[in-house]
Structure formats: structure tokens, C-alpha cells
Amino acid sequence: MNPQSPKYMRLKEEIVSWIAGGRYRPGDKLPSENELSEQFGLSRQTVRQSIGELVQEGWLSREQGKGTFVSRLSGERRPAGGSRTVGMITTYISDYIFPSIVRGVEAALKEQGYRLLLSSTDNRKDRERESLEMMLSQGVSGLIVEPTRSAEGNPNFDAYMAMQYHGVPILMINEQYPDLDCPCVKQDDEAGGRLATDHLLSLGHRRIAGFFKTDDLQGVNRMKGFVRAHREHGIPVDPELVIRYETEQREELPGTALRELLNRQEPPTAIVCYNDQLAVALLDVVREAGLRVPEDLSIIGYDDSFLATATEIKLTSVVHPKEELGEKAAQLLISMLEGGSQQEGKGWVFAPQVAARQSTAPRL
């Protein structure tokens, strides 16, 4: 509960969080006003005000002589104004490729008369739960979600199930939690990792280092593509050339690992990077070592973001659909909301391609 809110509003927020998190499901009976009063140290009048507003908003229903029960949030019972609002939860909003994805979603929704409600998790599972509870409390008609640290499981499964139980369709972007049965719009990241590696192998590189952030499934799949490309070329992967890291380690670990690799007797001649952000950061490490790109070391990024062409050395990168992905996600969710076909509800997978630029060259 927000300590800055009025007492009755804090109780409302707490009860909504119970419902959104699945603690109380439609048809369940809430504690009595006396019990709530004692539990939260509030007056009966304050509790009655909170319950009364939640009844008016459609969250709860009273049955004379029986008590207060959780309602099912059908479209007409959601809070006023929510029926044409779509929620979107992403790991980040304002940096890297995320503004482009959001623009695509917003443009497609606006064209069909829907509004967009945005929330960011900052790549934290607890904030993902908070965002889900907020979206349900705002009465969104549908939800687009980029899962947070998708390779680390789904501790918010109950909150997602509560959304679906209340009739809120969910569509995921970039990746999806394996335990949720919902469509996903994404790029084929394993194919992207394979293409990036194959590009370098075709240029004659044989000692290729791969740097992958593996707390999300995008990174895991890009790493699988890296290994697969080596296997298809009949080249064993040196395990010391595969660098795995998590979000908290992204500022230090990759750079430190590359410095060590470059000081070895047989250093790598090329690098596959998890994304363009990492590729730009590793360019600085290469320069510190007195090496040149691509003459001494080839580098390929991922996402073909604005960073790929913002540096002095224009980066070769795997193209991410970004705005197009956002548009497709919004279109499919609208189709789900408006009774589209089953096929449209299965999601969409974009095929990757490589944009070749100055940072990769044949092995001399």
C-alpha cells in the first residue's frame, strides 16, 4: 500500500492487490468489515467507504445477510473508461529499442480507437507483479507484456492467471513464459544467433567468442544459435569463448572477460554480441588493447538499433523488427479482443536477417 494515500484508498489498493494476485478469486468471500477493521487498524467507517467504492467499481458485490464477495470483472464491470484501454508492460520504456516498439504498439492501437497504458518493470520480477496488479485495477481490456527475466521462471504465475480469469487476454512480445498459454510476437532469436555466427564463419573466422545475457530467453536462444552454427560447420566450440552474464553483470563482466581473452596466446578473431549496446561497449575494450575493428577483430551486434550506425565503425548487426513487431502485437491483441480467428491468436515469429556493415571483414 502507498503510505501517502488516504487510509480508505490504501485499503482499496490492498484489496485490489489480493484480487489481482489471485489470493481472492471471483466468488470468494472477503473478511468481514470488523475483521478488516481489526487487521488494518482502521475505523468501521473507513472500511465501509473502501468496500463501498469497490462495489461501485465492480470489484466486489454484497449479498444481504451473507457478506461481501469478489465479482467477476466482465467488460461492463471494469472501472469506467477501461474498455478501450490496452495495457503494455515492458522491461524498459525509454531507452535502446523500446521506444520504437512502443511507437508501433501505440500507432496500431490509436488507428483502431484504443488507448495505451504503459508500465515498466526495470527488469525486476517484483515490479512486474506491481504492474500486473495496477493494470487489473485500471480495468484494461487487454495486455501486452514483455516478460521480465524470462529464463528465470515465472513467480507471478498467479497474477497472470488472475488476469486471464477476469477475462483480460494477454499477448507477450520478444519472448514468453513457458507456463503461460498465450500468444507471442517475437523474432526467431535462435535463427538470429545462428545467422550472426554463420556470417563470421563464412568470412573465415574460426575462433569466435560469444557474449550472451542469459537471464532472458532471447539471450539463451541466441547462444543456442551460436552453438548450432558451429556444429553445422563442423567446428567445435571452445567453452572458454562462450561468455554468459546476467543483467547486474552487464557493466563489468563482459569487458573484463574480453580483456582476458585478448591477452591469451590464441585470442578470438571475431565476437558475436548479445545486442548492439554490448557491441558498442566492447569496441572501447578493443581500442584500449590497441586493436582495430575489423582488421584485427570483427564484431557483430544484434537488434540493428540506432547505436549500430552511431559509432565511428558502423556495426554489422542482426535486424530486429522493432516498430513492426509492436504494430503486429497490437493488431493481434485487437483481433483477440474483437473475436478474431484462432489462427490470429497464435502469435507471430519474424525471420531475422543480417545488416552487414564495416565491423566485420574476412579473416586475413
C-alpha positions as a LaTeX table, in Angstrom:
\begin{tabular}{lrrr}
\hline
Residue & $x$ (\AA) & $y$ (\AA) & $z$ (\AA) \\
\hline
Met1 & 0.00 & 0.00 & 0.00 \\
Asn2 & 1.11 & 3.53 & $-0.76$ \\
Pro3 & 1.71 & 5.24 & 2.63 \\
Gln4 & 0.95 & 8.64 & 1.06 \\
Ser5 & $-2.60$ & 7.68 & 0.06 \\
Pro6 & $-5.68$ & 8.31 & 2.27 \\
Lys7 & $-6.46$ & 5.40 & 4.59 \\
Tyr8 & $-9.55$ & 4.26 & 2.69 \\
Met9 & $-7.58$ & 4.34 & $-0.60$ \\
Arg10 & $-4.76$ & 2.26 & 0.89 \\
Leu11 & $-7.25$ & $-0.41$ & 1.89 \\
Lys12 & $-8.76$ & $-0.32$ & $-1.60$ \\
Glu13 & $-5.31$ & $-0.82$ & $-3.13$ \\
Glu14 & $-4.62$ & $-3.73$ & $-0.80$ \\
Ile15 & $-7.89$ & $-5.49$ & $-1.63$ \\
Val16 & $-7.32$ & $-5.00$ & $-5.37$ \\
Ser17 & $-3.82$ & $-6.47$ & $-4.98$ \\
Trp18 & $-5.38$ & $-9.51$ & $-3.28$ \\
Ile19 & $-7.68$ & $-10.00$ & $-6.26$ \\
Ala20 & $-5.02$ & $-9.29$ & $-8.91$ \\
Gly21 & $-2.57$ & $-11.65$ & $-7.23$ \\
Gly22 & $-5.09$ & $-14.47$ & $-7.04$ \\
Arg23 & $-5.36$ & $-14.55$ & $-3.25$ \\
Tyr24 & $-9.10$ & $-13.97$ & $-3.61$ \\
Arg25 & $-10.83$ & $-15.24$ & $-6.73$ \\
Pro26 & $-14.26$ & $-14.44$ & $-8.17$ \\
Gly27 & $-16.89$ & $-15.83$ & $-5.83$ \\
Asp28 & $-14.62$ & $-15.84$ & $-2.78$ \\
Lys29 & $-15.91$ & $-14.16$ & 0.36 \\
Leu30 & $-13.86$ & $-11.31$ & 1.82 \\
Pro31 & $-13.22$ & $-10.90$ & 5.56 \\
Ser32 & $-15.98$ & $-9.02$ & 7.35 \\
Glu33 & $-15.79$ & $-5.27$ & 7.94 \\
Asn34 & $-14.99$ & $-5.97$ & 11.61 \\
Glu35 & $-12.12$ & $-8.29$ & 10.63 \\
Leu36 & $-10.70$ & $-5.80$ & 8.13 \\
Ser37 & $-11.02$ & $-3.02$ & 10.68 \\
Glu38 & $-9.00$ & $-5.00$ & 13.23 \\
Gln39 & $-6.45$ & $-6.26$ & 10.71 \\
Phe40 & $-5.58$ & $-2.80$ & 9.37 \\
Gly41 & $-6.30$ & $-0.69$ & 12.44 \\
Leu42 & $-8.99$ & 1.31 & 10.65 \\
Ser43 & $-12.38$ & 2.56 & 11.69 \\
Arg44 & $-15.51$ & 0.74 & 10.52 \\
Gln45 & $-16.46$ & 3.88 & 8.56 \\
Thr46 & $-13.15$ & 3.86 & 6.65 \\
Val47 & $-13.51$ & 0.15 & 5.82 \\
Arg48 & $-17.13$ & 0.71 & 4.74 \\
Gln49 & $-16.04$ & 3.54 & 2.40 \\
Ser50 & $-13.37$ & 1.35 & 0.79 \\
Ile51 & $-15.75$ & $-1.58$ & 0.30 \\
Gly52 & $-18.49$ & 0.70 & $-1.00$ \\
Glu53 & $-16.28$ & 2.18 & $-3.72$ \\
Leu54 & $-15.02$ & $-1.25$ & $-4.77$ \\
Val55 & $-18.64$ & $-2.41$ & $-5.08$ \\
Gln56 & $-19.46$ & 0.62 & $-7.23$ \\
Glu57 & $-16.42$ & $-0.04$ & $-9.43$ \\
Gly58 & $-17.43$ & $-3.67$ & $-9.93$ \\
Trp59 & $-14.65$ & $-5.36$ & $-7.98$ \\
Leu60 & $-16.92$ & $-6.60$ & $-5.21$ \\
Ser61 & $-20.58$ & $-7.44$ & $-4.67$ \\
Arg62 & $-22.64$ & $-7.53$ & $-1.48$ \\
Glu63 & $-25.15$ & $-10.23$ & $-0.65$ \\
Gln64 & $-27.61$ & $-9.34$ & 2.07 \\
Gly65 & $-27.03$ & $-11.42$ & 5.17 \\
Lys66 & $-24.09$ & $-13.29$ & 3.61 \\
Gly67 & $-21.25$ & $-10.80$ & 3.20 \\
Thr68 & $-19.02$ & $-9.28$ & 0.52 \\
Phe69 & $-17.76$ & $-11.33$ & $-2.41$ \\
Val70 & $-15.28$ & $-10.86$ & $-5.28$ \\
Ser71 & $-17.01$ & $-10.17$ & $-8.59$ \\
Arg72 & $-16.01$ & $-11.43$ & $-12.00$ \\
Leu73 & $-14.69$ & $-8.45$ & $-13.98$ \\
Ser74 & $-16.57$ & $-8.80$ & $-17.22$ \\
Gly75 & $-16.18$ & $-5.91$ & $-19.65$ \\
Glu76 & $-19.13$ & $-3.93$ & $-18.33$ \\
Arg77 & $-17.98$ & $-4.28$ & $-14.70$ \\
Arg78 & $-14.46$ & $-2.98$ & $-15.14$ \\
Pro79 & $-13.75$ & 0.54 & $-13.93$ \\
Ala80 & $-15.23$ & 3.27 & $-16.12$ \\
Gly81 & $-13.16$ & 4.17 & $-19.19$ \\
Gly82 & $-11.14$ & 0.96 & $-19.24$ \\
Ser83 & $-12.94$ & $-0.86$ & $-22.05$ \\
Arg84 & $-10.87$ & 0.79 & $-24.81$ \\
Thr85 & $-7.58$ & 0.81 & $-22.93$ \\
Val86 & $-4.80$ & $-1.70$ & $-23.62$ \\
Gly87 & $-2.01$ & $-2.13$ & $-21.08$ \\
Met88 & 1.62 & $-2.69$ & $-22.01$ \\
Ile89 & 4.31 & $-3.88$ & $-19.59$ \\
Thr90 & 7.93 & $-3.86$ & $-20.77$ \\
Thr91 & 11.26 & $-4.34$ & $-19.03$ \\
Tyr92 & 12.28 & $-0.82$ & $-20.06$ \\
Ile93 & 10.49 & 2.01 & $-21.87$ \\
Ser94 & 12.69 & 4.98 & $-22.59$ \\
Asp95 & 15.97 & 3.51 & $-23.84$ \\
Tyr96 & 17.50 & 1.37 & $-26.56$ \\
Ile97 & 14.93 & $-0.27$ & $-28.94$ \\
Phe98 & 11.95 & 0.00 & $-26.60$ \\
Pro99 & 10.66 & 3.43 & $-27.73$ \\
Ser100 & 10.38 & 2.06 & $-31.29$ \\
Ile101 & 8.40 & $-0.98$ & $-30.12$ \\
Val102 & 6.09 & 1.23 & $-28.06$ \\
Arg103 & 5.56 & 3.57 & $-31.03$ \\
Gly104 & 4.47 & 0.64 & $-33.14$ \\
Val105 & 2.01 & $-0.56$ & $-30.50$ \\
Glu106 & 0.60 & 2.90 & $-29.90$ \\
Ala107 & 0.13 & 3.68 & $-33.60$ \\
Ala108 & $-1.75$ & 0.44 & $-34.27$ \\
Leu109 & $-3.96$ & 0.89 & $-31.18$ \\
Lys110 & $-4.76$ & 4.52 & $-31.99$ \\
Glu111 & $-5.81$ & 3.57 & $-35.50$ \\
Gln112 & $-8.47$ & 1.27 & $-34.02$ \\
Gly113 & $-9.62$ & 3.70 & $-31.32$ \\
Tyr114 & $-7.74$ & 2.17 & $-28.35$ \\
Arg115 & $-5.65$ & 3.95 & $-25.73$ \\
Leu116 & $-2.33$ & 2.71 & $-24.34$ \\
Leu117 & $-1.41$ & 2.46 & $-20.65$ \\
Leu118 & 2.34 & 1.90 & $-20.17$ \\
Ser119 & 4.30 & 0.40 & $-17.30$ \\
Ser120 & 7.95 & $-0.64$ & $-16.88$ \\
Thr121 & 9.39 & $-3.33$ & $-14.62$ \\
Asp122 & 13.03 & $-2.17$ & $-14.82$ \\
Asn123 & 13.70 & $-5.88$ & $-15.35$ \\
Arg124 & 12.54 & $-6.75$ & $-11.81$ \\
Lys125 & 10.10 & $-9.54$ & $-11.01$ \\
Asp126 & 8.53 & $-7.70$ & $-8.05$ \\
Arg127 & 7.78 & $-4.70$ & $-10.23$ \\
Glu128 & 6.25 & $-6.97$ & $-12.83$ \\
Arg129 & 3.74 & $-8.11$ & $-10.20$ \\
Glu130 & 3.06 & $-4.49$ & $-9.23$ \\
Ser131 & 2.45 & $-3.64$ & $-12.89$ \\
Leu132 & 0.06 & $-6.55$ & $-13.32$ \\
Glu133 & $-1.92$ & $-5.52$ & $-10.26$ \\
Met134 & $-2.04$ & $-1.94$ & $-11.48$ \\
Met135 & $-3.25$ & $-2.98$ & $-14.92$ \\
Leu136 & $-6.05$ & $-5.07$ & $-13.46$ \\
Ser137 & $-7.06$ & $-2.26$ & $-11.12$ \\
Gln138 & $-7.21$ & 0.12 & $-14.11$ \\
Gly139 & $-9.56$ & $-2.21$ & $-15.94$ \\
Val140 & $-7.52$ & $-2.68$ & $-19.12$ \\
Ser141 & $-9.30$ & $-4.65$ & $-21.82$ \\
Gly142 & $-6.16$ & $-6.47$ & $-22.92$ \\
Leu143 & $-2.47$ & $-6.68$ & $-22.06$ \\
Ile144 & 0.83 & $-6.77$ & $-23.99$ \\
Val145 & 3.75 & $-7.98$ & $-21.86$ \\
Glu146 & 7.46 & $-8.36$ & $-22.35$ \\
Pro147 & 8.31 & $-10.93$ & $-19.66$ \\
Thr148 & 10.92 & $-9.98$ & $-17.08$ \\
Arg149 & 13.99 & $-12.24$ & $-16.96$ \\
Ser150 & 12.08 & $-14.88$ & $-18.87$ \\
Ala151 & 14.80 & $-17.53$ & $-18.37$ \\
Glu152 & 14.39 & $-17.38$ & $-14.59$ \\
Gly153 & 10.84 & $-18.70$ & $-14.34$ \\
Asn154 & 7.54 & $-17.01$ & $-13.59$ \\
Pro155 & 6.94 & $-16.28$ & $-9.88$ \\
Asn156 & 3.96 & $-14.12$ & $-10.92$ \\
Phe157 & 2.04 & $-17.02$ & $-12.47$ \\
Asp158 & $-0.90$ & $-16.48$ & $-10.10$ \\
Ala159 & $-1.19$ & $-12.81$ & $-11.09$ \\
Tyr160 & $-1.24$ & $-13.74$ & $-14.79$ \\
Met161 & $-3.87$ & $-16.38$ & $-14.14$ \\
Ala162 & $-5.95$ & $-13.80$ & $-12.27$ \\
Met163 & $-5.81$ & $-11.54$ & $-15.33$ \\
Gln164 & $-6.97$ & $-14.33$ & $-17.61$ \\
Tyr165 & $-9.63$ & $-15.42$ & $-15.11$ \\
His166 & $-11.06$ & $-11.92$ & $-15.21$ \\
Gly167 & $-11.29$ & $-12.12$ & $-18.99$ \\
Val168 & $-8.23$ & $-10.00$ & $-19.83$ \\
Pro169 & $-6.43$ & $-11.51$ & $-22.86$ \\
Ile170 & $-2.62$ & $-11.44$ & $-22.68$ \\
Leu171 & $-0.13$ & $-11.34$ & $-25.55$ \\
Met172 & 3.62 & $-11.46$ & $-25.00$ \\
Ile173 & 6.40 & $-9.86$ & $-27.03$ \\
Asn174 & 10.06 & $-10.79$ & $-27.59$ \\
Glu175 & 9.62 & $-13.97$ & $-25.50$ \\
Gln176 & 7.07 & $-15.76$ & $-23.35$ \\
Tyr177 & 6.89 & $-17.69$ & $-20.11$ \\
Pro178 & 6.63 & $-21.41$ & $-20.95$ \\
Asp179 & 3.99 & $-21.95$ & $-18.25$ \\
Leu180 & 1.52 & $-19.48$ & $-19.77$ \\
Asp181 & $-0.73$ & $-20.41$ & $-22.68$ \\
Cys182 & $-0.84$ & $-17.11$ & $-24.54$ \\
Pro183 & 0.31 & $-15.95$ & $-27.99$ \\
Cys184 & 3.68 & $-14.33$ & $-28.52$ \\
Val185 & 5.06 & $-11.95$ & $-31.15$ \\
Lys186 & 8.82 & $-12.25$ & $-31.40$ \\
Gln187 & 11.84 & $-12.72$ & $-33.58$ \\
Asp188 & 13.39 & $-16.16$ & $-34.09$ \\
Asp189 & 16.37 & $-15.48$ & $-31.82$ \\
Glu190 & 17.96 & $-18.89$ & $-32.29$ \\
Ala191 & 17.96 & $-18.32$ & $-36.04$ \\
Gly192 & 19.35 & $-14.83$ & $-35.42$ \\
Gly193 & 22.24 & $-16.15$ & $-33.33$ \\
Arg194 & 22.94 & $-18.76$ & $-35.99$ \\
Leu195 & 22.92 & $-16.15$ & $-38.79$ \\
Ala196 & 25.28 & $-13.85$ & $-36.88$ \\
Thr197 & 27.73 & $-16.68$ & $-36.27$ \\
Asp198 & 27.40 & $-18.08$ & $-39.78$ \\
His199 & 28.21 & $-14.62$ & $-41.16$ \\
Leu200 & 31.55 & $-14.68$ & $-39.32$ \\
Leu201 & 32.29 & $-18.31$ & $-40.13$ \\
Ser202 & 31.69 & $-17.61$ & $-43.82$ \\
Leu203 & 34.33 & $-14.85$ & $-43.58$ \\
Gly204 & 36.89 & $-17.43$ & $-42.45$ \\
His205 & 36.81 & $-16.85$ & $-38.68$ \\
Arg206 & 37.25 & $-19.97$ & $-36.57$ \\
Arg207 & 37.90 & $-18.60$ & $-33.07$ \\
Ile208 & 34.70 & $-16.72$ & $-32.40$ \\
Ala209 & 33.75 & $-15.52$ & $-28.91$ \\
Gly210 & 30.09 & $-15.27$ & $-27.98$ \\
Phe211 & 28.77 & $-12.91$ & $-25.27$ \\
Phe212 & 25.21 & $-13.66$ & $-24.14$ \\
Lys213 & 22.95 & $-12.33$ & $-21.37$ \\
Thr214 & 21.24 & $-15.49$ & $-20.22$ \\
Asp215 & 18.67 & $-14.37$ & $-17.65$ \\
Asp216 & 16.26 & $-13.86$ & $-20.55$ \\
Leu217 & 15.31 & $-16.42$ & $-23.17$ \\
Gln218 & 16.32 & $-14.13$ & $-26.02$ \\
Gly219 & 19.94 & $-14.44$ & $-24.91$ \\
Val220 & 19.64 & $-18.17$ & $-24.28$ \\
Asn221 & 18.25 & $-18.73$ & $-27.78$ \\
Arg222 & 20.87 & $-16.52$ & $-29.42$ \\
Met223 & 23.52 & $-18.59$ & $-27.66$ \\
Lys224 & 21.89 & $-21.79$ & $-28.92$ \\
Gly225 & 22.07 & $-20.39$ & $-32.45$ \\
Phe226 & 25.76 & $-19.59$ & $-31.90$ \\
Val227 & 26.46 & $-23.21$ & $-30.96$ \\
Arg228 & 24.27 & $-24.56$ & $-33.75$ \\
Ala229 & 26.14 & $-22.59$ & $-36.44$ \\
His230 & 29.45 & $-24.02$ & $-35.24$ \\
Arg231 & 28.02 & $-27.52$ & $-35.29$ \\
Glu232 & 26.68 & $-27.09$ & $-38.82$ \\
His233 & 30.15 & $-26.03$ & $-39.97$ \\
Gly234 & 31.78 & $-28.96$ & $-38.16$ \\
Ile235 & 33.72 & $-26.63$ & $-35.85$ \\
Pro236 & 33.85 & $-27.38$ & $-32.10$ \\
Val237 & 33.01 & $-24.53$ & $-29.73$ \\
Asp238 & 35.79 & $-23.62$ & $-27.32$ \\
Pro239 & 33.91 & $-23.33$ & $-23.99$ \\
Glu240 & 36.26 & $-20.57$ & $-22.86$ \\
Leu241 & 35.00 & $-18.42$ & $-25.73$ \\
Val242 & 31.36 & $-18.53$ & $-24.54$ \\
Ile243 & 30.76 & $-15.72$ & $-22.02$ \\
Arg244 & 27.46 & $-15.80$ & $-20.12$ \\
Tyr245 & 26.31 & $-12.98$ & $-17.86$ \\
Glu246 & 23.21 & $-11.63$ & $-16.12$ \\
Thr247 & 21.66 & $-8.17$ & $-16.08$ \\
Glu248 & 23.52 & $-6.99$ & $-12.97$ \\
Gln249 & 26.85 & $-8.06$ & $-14.50$ \\
Arg250 & 26.46 & $-6.35$ & $-17.86$ \\
Glu251 & 28.52 & $-3.26$ & $-16.96$ \\
Glu252 & 31.65 & $-5.11$ & $-15.82$ \\
Leu253 & 31.79 & $-8.82$ & $-16.64$ \\
Pro254 & 31.82 & $-8.76$ & $-20.48$ \\
Gly255 & 34.55 & $-6.12$ & $-20.65$ \\
Thr256 & 36.71 & $-7.93$ & $-18.11$ \\
Ala257 & 36.20 & $-11.24$ & $-19.91$ \\
Leu258 & 37.17 & $-9.76$ & $-23.29$ \\
Arg259 & 40.36 & $-8.22$ & $-21.88$ \\
Glu260 & 41.36 & $-11.66$ & $-20.61$ \\
Leu261 & 40.56 & $-13.32$ & $-23.95$ \\
Leu262 & 42.56 & $-10.75$ & $-25.91$ \\
Asn263 & 45.62 & $-11.41$ & $-23.74$ \\
Arg264 & 45.63 & $-15.13$ & $-24.46$ \\
Gln265 & 48.08 & $-16.84$ & $-26.79$ \\
Glu266 & 45.21 & $-17.64$ & $-29.17$ \\
Pro267 & 42.75 & $-14.75$ & $-28.86$ \\
Pro268 & 39.43 & $-14.70$ & $-30.71$ \\
Thr269 & 39.36 & $-13.13$ & $-34.16$ \\
Ala270 & 35.65 & $-12.27$ & $-34.01$ \\
Ile271 & 32.87 & $-11.63$ & $-31.50$ \\
Val272 & 29.11 & $-12.25$ & $-31.52$ \\
Cys273 & 27.37 & $-9.87$ & $-29.09$ \\
Tyr274 & 24.05 & $-10.24$ & $-27.29$ \\
Asn275 & 23.00 & $-6.81$ & $-28.55$ \\
Asp276 & 24.30 & $-3.56$ & $-30.02$ \\
Gln277 & 24.66 & $-1.95$ & $-26.59$ \\
Leu278 & 27.21 & $-4.60$ & $-25.66$ \\
Ala279 & 28.95 & $-4.39$ & $-29.02$ \\
Val280 & 29.50 & $-0.63$ & $-28.61$ \\
Ala281 & 30.85 & $-1.16$ & $-25.08$ \\
Leu282 & 33.26 & $-3.86$ & $-26.28$ \\
Leu283 & 34.51 & $-1.60$ & $-29.08$ \\
Asp284 & 36.10 & 0.54 & $-26.36$ \\
Val285 & 37.83 & $-2.52$ & $-24.88$ \\
Val286 & 39.23 & $-3.41$ & $-28.30$ \\
Arg287 & 40.57 & 0.12 & $-28.77$ \\
Glu288 & 42.17 & 0.01 & $-25.29$ \\
Ala289 & 44.01 & $-3.13$ & $-26.37$ \\
Gly290 & 45.45 & $-1.29$ & $-29.38$ \\
Leu291 & 43.49 & $-3.41$ & $-31.86$ \\
Arg292 & 41.47 & $-2.35$ & $-34.88$ \\
Val293 & 37.97 & $-3.30$ & $-36.00$ \\
Pro294 & 37.61 & $-5.10$ & $-38.36$ \\
Glu295 & 41.28 & $-5.53$ & $-39.33$ \\
Asp296 & 42.24 & $-7.31$ & $-36.09$ \\
Leu297 & 38.84 & $-8.26$ & $-34.70$ \\
Ser298 & 35.39 & $-8.48$ & $-36.27$ \\
Ile299 & 32.32 & $-7.64$ & $-34.17$ \\
Ile300 & 28.65 & $-8.28$ & $-34.88$ \\
Gly301 & 25.81 & $-6.87$ & $-32.77$ \\
Tyr302 & 22.13 & $-7.66$ & $-32.51$ \\
Asp303 & 18.93 & $-5.57$ & $-32.93$ \\
Asp304 & 20.23 & $-3.15$ & $-35.61$ \\
Ser305 & 19.44 & $-0.29$ & $-33.22$ \\
Phe306 & 20.36 & 3.38 & $-33.74$ \\
Leu307 & 23.65 & 2.53 & $-31.97$ \\
Ala308 & 24.72 & 0.37 & $-34.91$ \\
Thr309 & 25.26 & 3.43 & $-37.10$ \\
Ala310 & 26.04 & 5.99 & $-34.36$ \\
Thr311 & 29.64 & 4.86 & $-33.84$ \\
Glu312 & 32.71 & 5.66 & $-35.93$ \\
Ile313 & 32.77 & 1.99 & $-37.00$ \\
Lys314 & 29.33 & 1.12 & $-38.39$ \\
Leu315 & 28.23 & $-2.15$ & $-36.81$ \\
Thr316 & 27.16 & $-5.26$ & $-38.63$ \\
Ser317 & 24.02 & $-6.34$ & $-36.75$ \\
Val318 & 21.10 & $-8.74$ & $-36.82$ \\
Val319 & 17.98 & $-6.77$ & $-37.70$ \\
His320 & 15.20 & $-6.63$ & $-35.10$ \\
Pro321 & 11.74 & $-5.62$ & $-36.43$ \\
Lys322 & 11.11 & $-3.18$ & $-33.51$ \\
Glu323 & 8.25 & $-0.91$ & $-34.63$ \\
Glu324 & 6.84 & $-3.58$ & $-36.93$ \\
Leu325 & 6.86 & $-6.04$ & $-34.03$ \\
Gly326 & 4.92 & $-3.54$ & $-31.91$ \\
Glu327 & 2.36 & $-3.00$ & $-34.65$ \\
Lys328 & 1.86 & $-6.73$ & $-35.17$ \\
Ala329 & 1.44 & $-7.31$ & $-31.41$ \\
Ala330 & $-1.22$ & $-4.61$ & $-31.15$ \\
Gln331 & $-3.05$ & $-5.86$ & $-34.24$ \\
Leu332 & $-3.19$ & $-9.43$ & $-32.94$ \\
Leu333 & $-4.36$ & $-8.33$ & $-29.50$ \\
Ile334 & $-7.12$ & $-6.21$ & $-31.03$ \\
Ser335 & $-8.14$ & $-9.24$ & $-33.08$ \\
Met336 & $-8.32$ & $-11.29$ & $-29.87$ \\
Leu337 & $-10.43$ & $-8.58$ & $-28.20$ \\
Glu338 & $-12.80$ & $-8.32$ & $-31.13$ \\
Gly339 & $-13.29$ & $-12.02$ & $-31.74$ \\
Gly340 & $-10.68$ & $-12.72$ & $-34.40$ \\
Ser341 & $-9.78$ & $-16.17$ & $-35.71$ \\
Gln342 & $-7.94$ & $-18.78$ & $-33.66$ \\
Gln343 & $-5.01$ & $-18.56$ & $-36.08$ \\
Glu344 & $-4.55$ & $-14.86$ & $-35.32$ \\
Gly345 & $-4.38$ & $-15.71$ & $-31.62$ \\
Lys346 & $-1.35$ & $-17.97$ & $-32.03$ \\
Gly347 & 1.18 & $-15.19$ & $-32.35$ \\
Trp348 & 3.82 & $-14.31$ & $-34.92$ \\
Val349 & 7.52 & $-15.04$ & $-35.46$ \\
Phe350 & 9.71 & $-12.72$ & $-37.54$ \\
Ala351 & 12.58 & $-14.22$ & $-39.54$ \\
Pro352 & 15.93 & $-12.46$ & $-38.87$ \\
Gln353 & 18.43 & $-11.09$ & $-41.34$ \\
Val354 & 21.92 & $-9.61$ & $-41.09$ \\
Ala355 & 22.72 & $-5.99$ & $-41.98$ \\
Ala356 & 26.39 & $-6.16$ & $-42.98$ \\
Arg357 & 28.49 & $-3.05$ & $-42.35$ \\
Gln358 & 32.10 & $-2.07$ & $-41.51$ \\
Ser359 & 32.67 & $-4.02$ & $-38.28$ \\
Thr360 & 33.07 & $-7.42$ & $-39.92$ \\
Ala361 & 35.61 & $-8.48$ & $-42.56$ \\
Pro362 & 37.29 & $-11.65$ & $-43.88$ \\
Arg363 & 39.89 & $-13.28$ & $-41.63$ \\
Leu364 & 43.32 & $-12.35$ & $-43.01$ \\
\hline
\end{tabular}
